[in-house]
Amino acid sequence: MSTDRFGLAEGEYTPDPAKDLTLLLDGFFEHLARALELPADRLGAIRRRHAELEESNAHLIVDEPARYNLKLTLALVAAYQFLRPELGRDKAIAAIQAAFVEPYAEDMRSGTRAMLDAAPDPFTAMVDMAKSREKYAFGAGFEFRHAADDDRRFFEDVHRCFYHDVLVANGAPELTPSMCAFDANWIEAIDPARHGFRFERRTTIGMGGTHCPFHFQRNE
């Protein structure tokens, strides 16, 4: 049963980067340790490497949201640096993606679904959330362009992704799709027949696209 730990179902959602980061990192490291049966000293070594990477990458911080996004992204890098020599590239990526995506998957789906179900206009509620996240959760490390923004369409195109930039700077761009996969947790909550709009994202920068198109459009 969902506890809506991100407060998605409450309406008028405003991201809380510090709270969200704590939840995501705790879930990530706990899942990783449980799934791979990592002993405490091994997990401790990954966490220490995470702290070292934060210090060496501090120059990438461009604003307050970037501070949290950097820490989140580098958790995946730290785990990858330890796991890839042992598991190989593909198995390490799979383990990291599962640990990043799965801990709060149902919580996010059910919270987003509850928000949309309760909203007088689900399309407007989702657009308002997307705009709020641009400002409070993503910040200047991302470049957003709005190809359409009216009562029927909201096309939010990401032309610069801070997550990807951090991963490239740390020699791990192959982890970017794992960050992209996290979005499936809220995307799957959208029911076009029920909520009156559809969502489309055909590619992402992490999957080789020139940008990440987050397109929301009311049903015809």
C-alpha positions as CSV (number, residue, x, y, z in Angstrom):
1,M,0.0,0.0,0.0
2,S,1.3,3.4,-0.9
3,T,2.3,5.9,1.8
4,D,2.7,8.7,-0.8
5,R,6.1,9.7,0.7
6,F,6.7,12.3,-2.0
7,G,3.4,14.1,-1.3
8,L,2.2,13.7,-4.9
9,A,-1.5,13.1,-4.0
10,E,-1.9,16.2,-1.9
11,G,-2.4,18.6,-4.8
12,E,-0.4,21.8,-5.5
13,Y,2.8,19.7,-5.3
14,T,6.0,21.6,-4.8
15,P,9.2,19.6,-4.9
16,D,11.3,19.3,-1.7
17,P,14.7,18.4,-3.1
18,A,16.3,17.7,0.3
19,K,13.5,15.4,1.4
20,D,13.3,13.7,-2.0
21,L,17.0,13.2,-2.1
22,T,17.1,11.5,1.3
23,L,14.3,9.1,0.3
24,L,15.9,8.3,-3.1
25,L,19.4,7.7,-1.7
26,D,18.2,5.6,1.2
27,G,16.1,3.5,-1.1
28,F,18.9,3.1,-3.6
29,F,21.6,1.9,-1.2
30,E,19.2,-0.3,0.7
31,H,18.0,-2.0,-2.5
32,L,21.5,-2.4,-3.7
33,A,22.7,-4.0,-0.5
34,R,19.7,-6.4,-0.3
35,A,19.7,-7.4,-4.0
36,L,23.4,-8.1,-4.2
37,E,23.8,-9.2,-0.6
38,L,26.5,-6.6,0.0
39,P,28.2,-6.9,3.4
40,A,28.2,-3.7,5.5
41,D,31.9,-2.9,4.9
42,R,31.3,-3.2,1.1
43,L,28.3,-0.8,1.2
44,G,30.3,1.5,3.5
45,A,33.1,1.6,0.9
46,I,30.6,2.6,-1.8
47,R,29.2,5.4,0.4
48,R,32.7,6.7,1.1
49,R,33.5,6.7,-2.6
50,H,30.2,8.6,-3.1
51,A,31.4,11.3,-0.6
52,E,34.8,11.5,-2.4
53,L,33.0,12.0,-5.8
54,E,30.8,14.8,-4.3
55,E,33.9,16.7,-3.2
56,S,35.8,16.3,-6.5
57,N,32.7,17.3,-8.6
58,A,31.6,20.3,-6.5
59,H,32.7,22.6,-9.2
60,L,29.7,21.4,-11.3
61,I,27.2,22.9,-8.9
62,V,25.5,25.8,-10.6
63,D,22.6,26.4,-8.2
64,E,20.8,24.8,-5.2
65,P,18.9,22.2,-7.2
66,A,22.2,21.2,-8.8
67,R,23.6,20.4,-5.4
68,Y,21.0,17.7,-4.8
69,N,21.0,16.4,-8.4
70,L,24.8,16.1,-8.3
71,K,24.7,14.0,-5.1
72,L,21.9,11.8,-6.5
73,T,23.7,11.2,-9.8
74,L,27.1,10.5,-8.2
75,A,25.5,7.7,-6.0
76,L,25.0,5.7,-9.2
77,V,28.6,6.5,-10.3
78,A,30.0,5.3,-7.0
79,A,28.1,2.1,-7.1
80,Y,29.1,1.5,-10.8
81,Q,32.8,2.0,-10.1
82,F,32.6,-0.8,-7.5
83,L,30.3,-3.1,-9.2
84,R,31.5,-3.0,-12.8
85,P,34.8,-4.8,-12.2
86,E,32.9,-7.6,-10.3
87,L,29.7,-8.0,-12.4
88,G,30.7,-6.6,-15.8
89,R,29.2,-3.6,-17.5
90,D,25.7,-4.9,-18.4
91,K,25.0,-6.6,-15.1
92,A,26.3,-3.7,-13.1
93,I,24.0,-1.3,-15.0
94,A,21.0,-3.6,-14.6
95,A,21.6,-3.8,-10.8
96,I,22.0,0.0,-10.5
97,Q,18.9,0.7,-12.6
98,A,16.8,-1.6,-10.5
99,A,18.1,-0.1,-7.3
100,F,17.3,3.4,-8.6
101,V,13.9,2.8,-10.1
102,E,12.2,0.1,-8.0
103,P,12.2,1.2,-4.4
104,Y,9.5,3.9,-4.8
105,A,8.0,2.8,-8.1
106,E,4.5,1.9,-6.7
107,D,4.6,4.9,-4.3
108,M,5.1,7.3,-7.2
109,R,2.6,5.6,-9.5
110,S,-0.1,5.5,-6.9
111,G,0.6,9.1,-5.7
112,T,0.6,10.5,-9.2
113,R,-2.6,8.6,-10.1
114,A,-4.3,9.8,-6.9
115,M,-3.3,13.4,-7.8
116,L,-4.7,13.1,-11.3
117,D,-7.9,11.4,-10.2
118,A,-8.6,14.1,-7.7
119,A,-7.8,17.1,-9.9
120,P,-10.6,19.1,-11.5
121,D,-8.5,19.2,-14.6
122,P,-5.8,16.5,-14.7
123,F,-4.0,18.0,-17.7
124,T,-3.6,21.3,-15.9
125,A,-2.5,19.6,-12.7
126,M,0.2,17.7,-14.6
127,V,1.5,20.7,-16.4
128,D,1.6,22.7,-13.2
129,M,3.7,19.9,-11.6
130,A,6.1,19.8,-14.6
131,K,6.6,23.6,-14.4
132,S,7.1,23.4,-10.6
133,R,9.8,20.7,-11.0
134,E,11.6,22.8,-13.7
135,K,12.1,25.5,-11.1
136,Y,12.5,23.7,-7.8
137,A,13.9,20.3,-8.7
138,F,15.9,20.8,-11.9
139,G,17.1,24.4,-12.0
140,A,19.8,26.0,-14.2
141,G,21.6,22.7,-14.8
142,F,18.9,21.8,-17.3
143,E,17.8,23.7,-20.4
144,F,14.1,23.6,-21.1
145,R,12.4,24.8,-24.2
146,H,8.6,24.9,-24.6
147,A,7.7,24.2,-28.1
148,A,4.0,24.4,-27.1
149,D,2.4,25.8,-24.0
150,D,-1.4,26.4,-24.2
151,D,-4.6,25.0,-22.9
152,R,-4.3,21.8,-25.1
153,R,-0.6,21.1,-25.4
154,F,2.5,21.4,-23.2
155,F,5.7,20.3,-25.0
156,E,8.6,20.5,-22.6
157,D,11.9,19.7,-24.4
158,V,15.1,19.2,-22.4
159,H,18.0,20.3,-24.5
160,R,20.6,20.0,-21.7
161,C,20.5,17.4,-19.0
162,F,22.5,17.9,-15.8
163,Y,22.4,14.2,-15.0
164,H,23.9,13.3,-18.3
165,D,26.5,16.0,-18.0
166,V,27.6,14.7,-14.6
167,L,27.8,11.1,-15.9
168,V,29.8,12.1,-18.9
169,A,32.2,14.1,-16.7
170,N,32.7,10.9,-14.6
171,G,33.1,8.5,-17.5
172,A,29.8,6.8,-17.1
173,P,27.3,8.1,-19.8
174,E,26.0,4.6,-20.1
175,L,24.1,5.1,-16.8
176,T,22.0,8.0,-18.2
177,P,19.2,5.6,-19.5
178,S,18.9,4.4,-15.9
179,M,18.0,7.9,-14.9
180,C,15.6,8.2,-17.7
181,A,13.9,4.9,-16.7
182,F,12.9,6.4,-13.3
183,D,10.3,8.6,-15.1
184,A,8.3,5.4,-16.0
185,N,7.1,5.5,-12.4
186,W,4.9,8.5,-13.0
187,I,4.4,8.1,-16.7
188,E,2.6,4.8,-16.1
189,A,0.1,6.6,-13.8
190,I,-1.3,8.5,-16.7
191,D,-4.5,6.9,-18.2
192,P,-5.5,8.9,-21.3
193,A,-9.1,7.5,-21.2
194,R,-9.4,8.4,-17.5
195,H,-7.4,11.6,-17.3
196,G,-8.2,13.2,-20.7
197,F,-4.6,13.7,-21.9
198,R,-1.7,11.6,-23.2
199,F,2.0,11.7,-22.7
200,E,4.7,10.9,-25.2
201,R,8.5,10.7,-24.9
202,R,10.0,9.1,-28.0
203,T,13.6,9.4,-27.0
204,T,16.0,11.0,-24.5
205,I,19.5,12.4,-24.6
206,G,20.6,9.3,-22.7
207,M,19.2,7.1,-25.5
208,G,21.0,9.0,-28.2
209,G,18.5,11.7,-28.9
210,T,19.3,15.4,-29.4
211,H,16.9,16.3,-26.6
212,C,14.3,14.8,-24.3
213,P,10.7,15.6,-25.5
214,F,8.2,15.5,-22.6
215,H,5.0,16.0,-24.5
216,F,1.6,16.3,-22.8
217,Q,-1.5,16.8,-25.0
218,R,-5.2,16.7,-24.4
219,N,-7.2,14.0,-26.1
220,E,-8.7,15.0,-29.4
